[in-house]
Structure formats: structure tokens, C-alpha cells
Amino acid sequence: MTLERARQLLSAQAGFGGAYSRNGARLVLAEVAREHGQAAADQLIRELRLDEIFNFHPGEHFSTPGQPR
């Protein structure tokens, strides 16, 4: 997934808000961290204010089902 596509998906999830959107955003951030590194995920959290919307924090580890922690 490109960072631009992740940005688009996360922007949409942030616009919806709620628990289901939070879970979707976690999955996107897990994919970003896996493909591009934690710094890229942290940047998206800051840029899209996901700390305020979903209470995510830079440095937080996100994983997908079946992915080791």
C-alpha cells in the first residue's frame, strides 16, 4: 500500500469516527508500519490527528490478525 493510499483511507476512517472506523484505521496503520516502518505510521497519526480522533499515539504498535506482535 502506498502512503498516499493509506492517507486517503485513514482520512475516510477519521471522518466516520466510531469503533468500527477505529478498528479499520488500526489495520491500515499496521500495514503502513509493516511496509514503510513505524516512523511512517507515526507521521500519519500526527498529520491526520488520529491521536485526537481515535486516541492512537506515535510509537504505538499496531498489528493485524495473525501477525506476530
Residue, then its C-alpha position, 0 to 999 in steps of 0.5 A: m500500500t502506498l502512503e498516499r493510499a493509506r492517507q486517503l483511507l485513514s482520512a475516510q476512517a477519521g471522518f466516520g469516527g466510531a469503533y468500527s472506523r477505529n478498528g479499520a484505521r488500526l489495520v491500515l496503520a499496521e500495514v503502513a508500519r509493516e511496509h514503510g516502518q513505524a516512523a511512517a505510521d507515526q507521521l500519519i497519526r500526527e498529520l491526520r490527528l488520529d491521536e485526537i480522533f481515535n486516541f492512537h499515539p506515535g510509537e504505538h504498535f499496531s498489528t493485524p490478525g495473525q501477525p506476530r506482535 
